[in-house]
């Protein structure tokens, strides 16, 4: 709207119906000390205290009043009040993992919307690639506003949206309204915690429908058209992606608070949140970037040109926003809206408001809650920087609060602050006692039918995998979300048929249990394996960094005899297990400054003959003849070691015996995006580009970004890797695994001809 006063009249807001006590005669320090407390001072705060007591006596249905009055009598603030049960703090040592089994599809979303002379909505649509939407969920602070996402879309088309929309289409799961500079972007980012939740901040195609609209002057048909257009464009957002999105949230710009009635008429059942903040804090934040950039001044250009006090204008405008929100709140069904004062401690909101208001759940699943709290630690508009709230003090007091701001806040906003705080407590209390209609169940496992579904295993861009969890990061706290679509089966129990079906289909999967593996894990504990290997030395690769790239000695000699400047990526020597194990434990303790060693033991090594005997039961159970698995190689990895991406010519069974490893795999059909060394190179079949730096690959084009997936392997589990599938491995701690390959004629004939053809077409020569 052009003029804020006009907007105010559109909604019929009457200043006389709200508390308008003049608090300008208070001293600044008195007002600061008195905000939100029942101190005996001649202020609106004192009137609020009397209001509490009066309501407690004459209004029995106002249930929380007595608690609030007692709460205030003890000198506690509104923000301290919590009607719910206390929740445990998120553990710093370990965060539950949120598993995502399928990436979002490429999406066509509107970036512009207009209404033509036939009252039809014309939308300009843009294609948002999978990587863009996935990265938005992984690090929402990199693309906090819809305009940031628009910069990354590719290809447009113009379509006409229907005036009448199917009522069965998914509507939004929640709206966020706010007064600006009050944490709304942070909340929107938290609601982006899963790729299955679409959270859009300040979408211009929707908001543009309201440009130059004076609601009070709209005819009945014009209002109906505006409501229908709003509904249509929002549904276009929320139903993109073939029902991939389980939730859809819209965070509006602050000015849209004046249009809440239209939005809620379009979606009367959608819950909403209004965020506000302490008056002086929000004034300081609005005015921190100067008059031209201050959001609260965008609606008052005439007064600003006339040189009116900017603090006064800003405070007046924010007061009108607050009144608009309160007016809409009064008309909203109980339990459908919450008025919330923003503070940097968002844990209360994550534990009370968000699950009940937007998810219809008592509490969020641990893995989703941990993701939200993790996202809240980063500055909401960091945009590819490492800026966090710790770098800007507490995120609230980073702006200078002047005397003029305090005076303006007292004159125009403080009485409204008391009303908002009262409604905040009431709305949270009502929400806490609301009967929940449904609960959303969190799924931690991929959907794994009897035969592999089309597109299995679902893949993600390599750069997104790295952005979500850098291969360089091995701590447990870093693995907050796993992009894992690999099925896990107990192959000795009810999933035995699935194991055979997936193996026959030549796709990767994890066998959580196979015959003899539990016993083998016990026999290969550090103490026991140390005794078995004692007195023998084994081939060991050494490097002063985490990158371990295979190289063939014979090809290396031939290459070094030429003019090539190639150098071996690692050195090779022989050491014993005890020495290796002690060094690995030192790496765990020191973390840096220590050379890394990768120990290899095979059943053909002197001192390694027992390996074949110990693996006899698993090999027999898998139906492999002893000569088919004649070489069993066990690799002992230190924390941080990475085995560079490569493929093997035969199918692979990899059993994790001790510790944990992370695998990143890719289909052979991704070979065009994975530059490899040719046959004459010492590192033949291995990738030229290290996946250790996967998070830096966001700079490459989408067509060059390999589509991959990841899986965590724990002791006792066996990973089946079909022939020619790419794999990259990270040792997350001191660990060892053993693998054997099926090189039988039957196994080779089972490799799909199409797979062999695609590898040949990549011409790794």
N, C-alpha and C positions, 0 to 999 in steps of 0.2 A: 504493500500500500504506500501511496505517496505521503500521506500525513497520518501520524499516529492518532491524533485526536479523532479523525474520521473513523479510523479502525475501531477505536474504543466505542464510538456510538453505534457501530454496526452490531456489536454484540449486546447492546443495551446495558453496559456496565455502569452502575450507579455508585459513585464514590460514597454517597451517604450511607449505603447499606453495610459498609465495612468499617472497622475501627479506624478512625482518622484523628486520634488524639495528637495534639501538637506536643512533640517531645523536644523542641528546639531549645528549651530553657535548661536542659540538663547539661552538666559538664561532660566533657568527652570521657574522662576516666570513669565517671559514674555510669555512663551508658555502657561502656565496655564491660565494666564489672557487673552491671545489672542485666545484660542480655541473657535471656533464658533462665533467670533465677528468680525466686520469690523473695527478693530483698525488699525491705520496706522503703521504697522510694516513690515519689510522685510521678509515676510513669505508666505507660500502657502495660508494662510488665506487671505492675501491681494490680491493674485492672484484670489482667489475665488470671492472676492468682485468685482474685475474688470470683471470677467467672468459674474457675474450677470448683471452688467450694460450693457455689450456688448450684451448679449442675449436679454435684455429688448428692446434694440434699433433695432437690426437686425432680431430678431426672434419673430414676432408677436404671433405665435402659442404657444410660451412658456409663457402661461398665468400667472402663479403665480410669474414670475420673479420680476415684479415691486413691488408686495406685499412683497416678500422676501427681496429685496434690502432695502425697507423702514423699514422692520422688523429688519434687521441687523443694519441699520444706527442708530436705537434707542438703540443698544447695547443688544438686546435680542438674546438668543441662539436658535439653531436649534430645540432643544427639546421643546422650548416654542411655536413654530409655530403651529398653528392649523387652517386649512382652513375651518373647519366645524363650525356648530353652537354650542354655549356653552350648555352643558347639566347640568341638576340639579344634585346636590350631592345626594348620597344614604342616606336616612334618617336613623339616628342611633336609632330612637325610634321604627321604625317598618319596617321590610323587607317583601315585598310581598312573598307569599308562592308559591313554585313550587310544584304542585301536581303530583305525580307519581302513576299511577293506576295499573301498572303491572311490576313485577320484570323481570330482564333478565333471559333467560333460561340457563341451563347448556350448556357450549360452548366447542366445540372441536376446539382448535386453534393450529397452528404449532409452535413448539418450536425449531425445527431444520429443515434445508432444504439443500439438496445437489442435484447435477445434475449427473446422472449416465452416463455410456458410450453410452446409447441410446438417450442421451440428454433429458431425462425425469427428472422432478423434483420429488425427493423422500422426503416426509415430515414426520417427527415424530410429531404426534398430541398428545396433552394432554388435559384432561377434566378439564375445569375451572368451578367449581360449582357456582350456583346462588349467594350464599353468598359472594364468592370471588369477583365476578364482581360487585355486588351491593355495597359492601363495598368500592371498588375502586372508584365508583362514589360518594359515601357519603364523604369519606375522601381520596382523591387522593394522598395526601402527605404521606400517610402510605405505599402506593405501587407506588412510583413515576416512577419507571423504569419497563420495561417488565420483567426483571430478577426477580424483587420482586414478580410479579404475578406468575411467573413460580414456585417459591418456594411453592406456595399454590395450584397448580393444582394436580390432582389426577387421575392416570391411563393414560397409553399411548397406541398408536397404530401407525403403519407405513402405509402410503398410498402413491399412485402415483398420482400426480396432472397432469391433462391433459396439453399438450403443447399448444393446441388451446383453448382459453377460450371464453365463451359466451360474446359477446359485450354488452348484456343487463344486465349483472351483475352489481351491484352497485360498482362504483369506489370510491376512497377516496374523501372526501369533502375538504381536505386541507393538505398541508405539512408544517412542520416547519423546516427550516434550520437555522444554527447559527454558531457562531465562538467559542462556548463553554463558559460557565460561564457568560451567557448573558441573563438569564431569560427564556430560552426555556422550561425548566421543569415547571416553573410557568405557562406559557401560555398553555402548554399541560394539566396541572391540571385544569385550568379554562375551557378548552374545554371538560373536563370530568364532567361538572357541572350537567348533567342529566344522569341517567342510560341509556337513549336512545342514548347517544353519546359515541361511543367507541373511546377513545384517547389512543394510544399506544406509549410509549416513547422508542426509540432505540431498536426496535424489532430485536433480533439477527438472527432469521431465514431469514429475508430479507437481512440484512446487510452482512450475511455470504456468500451470493451469489457473493459479490464483492471482497472477499478475494483474494489477490495476482493477481488481475486483472489489467493489464496495458492497459488502454482503447485505447491508440494510436496504440498498436500492435494487436488489435483484428481484425480478418477478418470480412468481411461483415456478414457471417453466424454466427460467434461467437457473434457478437454484437446483431444480431437479436435474438439469443437464450437467451442472457442475458436480453434483453428487455422483451421477452416473459416470462421468469422465474420470473422476478421482478413483472410483471403484475399479474401473476398467484398467487404468494404467497400473495401479497397485497389484491387481490380480495378474497382470502380465509379468510383473516381477516375480511374484510368489509362486507362479505356476511354470516358470521356466525350468528347463532341465529334466523334463519327463518324470516329474515327481521325485527327483533326486533329493530335493530339500524337504526335510521334515519340519523345519521351522522357518519362518520368514519375519524379520523385524525391520521396521522403518524408524530411523531417528531423524526427526525433522530439524530444520533450522529454527532458531528461537522465534522468528516472526510468525511461524505457522501456529504458534500458540493462540494467536488471534482467530485462527480458522478452525479451531478444534471442533466446533459444532458441525461444520461441513464434513470433516473427516470422520467424526463419530456417527454422523447420519449415514455415511457410506458403509461403515463397519461398526454397528452398535454393540456387537458382542466381543470386539477386540479389546483386551485389557491395555491400559496405558499407565505410564509413569511420568510424573512431572518432577524435575530436579531443580532445586534452588540452593542457595548458598548464603552464608552470612553476608549482610548488606555491604559492609565496608570492603570485605574481601572481593566480592563480585564486582563492585565499582572499580576497585583498583585494577582488577584483571581486565575488565573491559577497556579502561582508559590507558592501559600500559603501553599500547602501540600507537598512541596519538589519535587525534580527532578523526582523521581520514579513515583509519582502520578500525575504530572502536565500533563493535557491533551495535551497541545501544544507541548510537547516534545516527544510524543509517536511516531512521524514520523521521528525522527532524531537521532537514536541510535548511529550511527557512530560518528557524530560530538560530541555528548554528551560524548562518551568514550574518545575522544581526548581532553577533558577538555575545549572546547570552551565555551565562556560566555553564560550561560543559558538564561539570559535576551535577549541577541541578537538573539539566536536561536528561542526562543518563539515568539519574535516580528516578525522575518522573516516568521515563519510558519503561524502566524495569518494574516500577510499581504497577503500571498499566498491564504489563505482561502477567504479573502475579495475580492481578484482579481477574484477568481473562481466564487464567488457569483455575482459580477458585470458583468462578462462576460455572465453568464446565464440570468441575468436580462435584458441585452441589447437584448437578443433573444426572450424574453417572450412577449406575446401579452399584450398591455396596459390594465390595470385593473385586470390582472391575478396574479400580484405579487406586494408585498410591501416590501420595505427595511425599517426597523424600528430600531431606537436607543432605547435600553432598558433603562427604568428608573423605580424606584419603584412606581411612579405614573402611574398605569396601567389604570386609569379611561378613559383616552383619547383613548387608544387602544380598550377598551370595548365599548366605545361610537361611535367610528369611524371606526377602522380597522376591528375588528372581525365581526361585523354584516354585513358589506358590502362585505368583502372579502370571508368569509366562510359561511355566511348564506343567502346572497343575500337579505338582509333586510336593510331598512333605519335605524332602531334602534332595539335593542333586546327587547323582551317582558320584562316588569318590573321584573317579578319573576325570569327570567333567568339571567338578568343583575345583580340583587341583589345576586344571587348565585355565579356568577363569582367573583364579588367584595369581597364577603365573603371569598371565597377560596383564593383569592390573599393576604389575611391578614396573612396567615400561611406560615411558611417557607416551600418551595416546596418539600424538601427532609427530612421532619421531622421524618418520619418512626416511628410512634407510640410514639412520644414525643410531648410535648406541646410547642416546640420551635416556636416562631413567629419572624417576622422581628423586632418587638420592643425589642426583647432580643438580637439582634445582630446589635444594633444601627439602621441604616436605610437600612440595607441589601446590601449596596453598598460600604461603606467605612470601612468594618470590617477588611480588609487586609492592611498590611503595604506596603506603596508605597516607594520604595527606589530610590536613585539617578540613579542607573544603569537602573532601569525600565524606568524612565523618559527619559533617553538618548536613550534607545532602541526604545521607543515609538516614539520619535521625528524623529529618523533616518529612521524607517521602516513603521510606521503606520499612522502618523499624516496627511500626504497628502491624503492618502486613506480615512481617517476619513472625510475630507472635501468633497470628492467626494461622499461618502456614505450618508452624511447628506444632500447634495444637491439632490441626487436621492431619499432619504427618503421623502423630502418635495414634490418633483415632483410626486412620486408614490401615496402618500396619497391624493394629490390634484386630480390626475386623478381618483382615486377610489371614492373620494367624489362627483365627477361630472358624474360618470358612471351611465347610465340608468340601473335600476335593472330589471332583466328578470322575477323574481318571488319572492314571499315572503312566508316565512314559517309561518303558523298560529299556535300559541301555544294553545293547548287544556288543559283546566283546569278541565274538568269533565270526569269521566269515561264514556266509551261507554255503554249505558244502553238501550238495545233493549226492545221490548215488553215483552219478557220472559227472564229470567236470562240466559246469555251465559254460555257455558261450562267452568267450572273452576271458576265461580263467587262465592264469591268475591276472587279476586286474592290475594295471600298471600305472605308475605315477612318473612325472618328469624327474629325471635325476637331480636337476637343480633344486626342485622342491623337496626331494628327500634330504638333500644336504642342507637346505635352508631350515627345514624342520629340526633336523638333528645332524649336526656336522659329524662326518666320520672321524674328525680329530677329537671329538668329545667322547670320553668313555665313562664319565661318572654316572651313577644311577639317576641323579637329579636331572640329567640332560635328556633323558629318554621319556619325556612327558607325553608324547604322542607318537604312535607307531603306524607307519603306512604299510600295512601288512595284509596281503590278500591270500596268503598261503594257508591251505587247509591243514589241520592237525588231526590225525586219527590214531586211535588205539588199535593197532593192527593185530593184536592177539585176542581182541574181544569183538564187540558188536560192529566195529568198523572194518573187519577183515575184508569184506567184499568191496568196500570203497577203496581200500588200499590197492587191491588187484586192479580195479577199474581205472584208477588214476595212473597207476604204473603202466597199464596197457595203453592208456591215452598219451603217454610220454609227456606228462606235465609234472612240475615239482610239487611235492607235498612233504609234510613232516610226519614221521612215525613216532608217536610218543612212547610206544612200547612195542618191542619185538622180543622174541624168545631169547633168553639168556643175557639181555642187556643190563638188567638191574644187578644181577650177580657180578657182571663184568665191571660195572661202575664201582662196586664195593671193593673188588680185587685191585682196582687201579687207583686207589687213594694215594695221596702224596707219599705217605710212609711206605705203603706196600710196593708201589711202582719204583720207589727209590731203592728198595732192597733188591728188586729183580734186575735193575739196570746197574747196580753198583759194580764198580771195577771195569766198566766199559766206557769207551768214548765214541761219540756219534757225530755225523756230519751236522755242522751248525753254520747258519748264515749270520753275518754280523753287519750292523749298520749303525751310524750315529744319528739316524732319524727313523721315523716309523714306516717309511716306504720300503717294502720288500718285493722286488720284481724278479721273477724267475729268469735265469739265463743259463744257456747250455755251454759247457766248457769247450767242446769241440768247435762249435760255430764261433765262439768267442775268439779262439786261437786263429781260425781262418780269417776272421774280420780284422783282428789286430795286425795281421800280416799285410794288410792293405794300408791305404793312406787314411783310413777312417779314424776319426778322433774319439770313437766309442770307448767308454770305460765301464768296467763291471759295476753294476749298481750296488752290489754287496760284496763283501769278502767271505771266504769260506775257510772253516777250520774244524777241528774236532775237540769237543769237550764232553765231560761226563754230566749225567743228570743232576747230581748233587750241586755241582758248581752252577749249572744253569738255573736250578730252582732257587738257590740263594740269591743269585743276581736278579731274578725276576721279582722276588720279594723286596729287594732293595729298590727296584723300579716302582713298585707299589707304594713304598714309603716316601721315596724322594721325588718321584713324578718327573723330574727333569735332570738333565746333565749326566745321564748314564747311557752307555752303549746298549743296544738291544740285540738279543740273540734269538734265533729261530731254530730250534733243535728238531732234527728228523730221526726217527727210528723206524726201521722196516723189519719185517719178519725174516729177511735175508741177511740182516746185519749180525755180526758177531755179538752175542748177548741179547739178540732180539728174537730168537727162535720161538720163545713162549707166546709171541703175539698171535701167531696162526692158531695155536692151541686154544688160547683164550677166546678167539673169535669163531671157533668152530660152530657153536650153537646158532649164533645169528646168521652165519653164512648158510648153514644147512636149512634153517627156517625160511630163508629167502629163496631157497631152491637153487642156489648157485653151487656149481661143482667147484671143488677145491682148485682145480686148474684154471677155472674162470676167474677166480679171485686170488690168483697166485701171488700178487704183490699187495701187501697191506702196509700202508704208509701212515705213521702216526706223527703228528706235528705238534710240538710243544711251543705255545706262543706266550710272549710277555705282554703286559698291558700296553695297548696302543699300536701294536704291530698290525700292519695292513698287508694283505696279499693282493697285489694289483689285479684288476679285472682281466679275466681270460676265459677261454672255453677249453673243454677236453673232448677228445674224439670218441670217448666211450661213456656209457652211463655210469653214474657215480653214486655210491652210498657213503654218506659221511655221518659217523656217529660221534656225538659230543660226549666225552668221557668225564671230563672234569672242568669246572668253570663255565664261562659263557662267551659266546661269539655272536657277532652280528654279521649277517649275510645280506648283500644286495645283489639281486639277480636280474637278468634280462633275457628275453626270448631271442633266439637266433635271428628272428626277423628284424631285430634292431641293429643288425651288423652294419647297415649303411650309415648309422649315426655313431658308430664306435670305431674310430681309426685304430688299426691293428698293425703290428709288425709282421712282415712277410716271412716266408719260409727260410730265407737265407740269414735272417737276423737271429742272434742268440736268444732273444725274448719272443720268438715266434709264438703266435696265438695269444699274445698279451696286448693290452691296450696301450697306445702311445700316450694317452692323456690320463693322468692319475685321477681316480675318483675320490681320492682323499680330499681334493679341493672342490668337491661337488657343489658346495654352497656358492662358489664363485662362478658357476656355470650359468647363473641367471643372465649373464651378459651375452650368452650365445643366442642365436635365433631359436625359435620354438621348433623349427624343422630339424635342427641339429641336436636337440636335447633328447638323449635316449630315454625311453620309457622303461622304468624299472620297478621293482618292489623289494621289500626287505623282510627279513625274518630273524627273530632271536632264537638261538639254539642253546638249550640248557642240558645239563648232564643227564644222560640216559635217553636222549632223543636222537633220531636218525633222519637226516635230510636226503630225500631222493632227488638227484639232479640228472635229468635226461642228457643224452649226448648233445654236444654243441651249444648248450645253454651257457650264457656268460654268468660269471659270478665273481664277486669282490668280497673280501673277508676282513673283519676287524676283530682283533682280540680285545675284549672288554676288561679282562683281568687275567691273572695267571691261569692258563687252561691248556688242555690237550684234547685232541680229536684224532680219530683214525678213519681212514677211508679206503675203500677197495672198489675196484672197477670191474664191471662185467664186460669182458672182452670176447665173449663167446660169439660164434657165428650167428647164433639165434638172436643175440642182443643187437648185433650190428645190422642184421636184416630188419629189425624192428624200428630202426631210425627212419622216420618219415622221409620219403624221397624229396618232398618239397623243402624240408629242412636242410638236407644236404645241398640241394640246388641253390638255396638262398645264400648259404655260406660260400659256395663256390663263386656265386655272382659278385660277392664283395671283393674278390680278387686279392686275397691276402698273400701276395706272392713277393 
